[in-house]
């Protein structure tokens, strides 16, 4: 089920919202009448059931995978905790085994064909490919469970010992962040499912959550999807692109992936907020980063945290000398690239970021915070340009296609190819066309010069990217203006919801 679908907005979520708070109310009433402590198991089971419905709606077969994964990891976590004091070696064995099983599941579904294809090419064998369908969100919910397994062994927190199966299953499958993150920790989510103050409907949280959801929906449907049509055409016709078209294609994809993923994260944040649940932000204006270290403090924050906590630090972090530190950084970024998909384009993208990360650490050292000043403007521009070039490799079907797109930029063809008119006009929305028709002079000019669709849309998108605040910074305050914006965006997006488009990170 997609957030940007009729069934989700008009049926699933209203039913989920009303049912969840109604059951919580009934549980409180029953406990009050019987003078018992409130037990919210029923409401958690309801929310778990809704989350599984949400996930199974994509493909009923996915349910067997996620439920099996949840059951196996929960059993392992109980064994790890039980044997930690009795037999630490056995507890450690179960920890390693559980992590290996999780990695094996990801490998089988996500990387098996990639591995076999490379083996066939390398040693001239002819092993058959399985052509498996990648279960949605498997990278996210598997990493989330790996963190839980690792914490079960390393943590002395008593709370982790007392999580029941329903709480754990809900932690893994909570639908707002199930298929595209953020990757949350048990300590950030399960205590909120137990918090009595979060079991009552809050009009403030609902208003804020609906506003943030509407903004995210707008980012996805109006900005990211509009850009996507143009980007798809460009990367299917790389050889015919001029230098100017190639540069715009790379820039546009960089904007598309940000608005698509941050749009999802905003919607996830807004949906959780309406249920009185706070999930961590995943973005903090990443394209405002003054260098690549700053970028990774802002981009896909939950993945950065996971890689640092569960890979970089266990490898030794920066504790074993400079050379080992840089090697650990390269390993982490290679894993980051491979995590995104089974293609050498992703691996190269990760390695590129790792190399620049090492170089930047050598030049500026490691700082916890980077503040923008006018003196850092050249560094900001360089960082953004690098991110664009790296995303070109990331988006291309093959490494050679990515390099061809980059090579095109330096061909000296600063014009638009008439054969690629679809690349330009893809950015012309029907609403824009309707408005421009009311101004014949401007409309006729743009009809004769369709590249202005590209100039105007790209300019406006860059303004939003660099000069507007994140939704993470929004506070739960009601206002007439916010209500009007929320209603307007929701009505507009629902009216335009004739065609469904998945989120880019569903592929990863």
Secondary structure, 3 states (H helix, E strand, C coil): CCCCCHHHHHHHHHHHHHHHHHHHHHHHHHHHHCCCCCCCHHHHHHHHHHHHHHHHCCCHHHHHHHHHHHHHHHHHHHHHHHHHHHCHHHHHHHHHHHHHHHHHHHHHHHHHHHHHHHHHHHHCCCCCCCCCCCCCCHHHHHHHHHHHHHHHHHCCCCHHHHCCHHHHHHHHHCHHHCCCCCCCCHHHHHHHHHCHHHCCCCHHHHHHHHHHHHHHHHHHHHHHHHHHHHHHHHHHCHHHCCHHHHHHHHHHHHHHHHHHHHHHHHHHHHHHHHCCCCCCCCCCCHHHCCCHHHHHHHCCHHHHHHHHHHHHCCCCCCCCCHHHHHHHHHHHHHHHHHHHCCCHHHHHHHHHHHHHHHHHHHHHCCCCCCCCCHHHHHHHHHHHHHHHHHHHHHHCCCHHHHHHHHHHHCCCCCCCCHHHHHHHHCCCCHHHHHHHCCCHHHHHHHHHCCHHHHHHHHHHHHHHHHHCCCHHHCCCCCCHHHHHHHHHHHHHHHHCCCCCCCCHHHHC
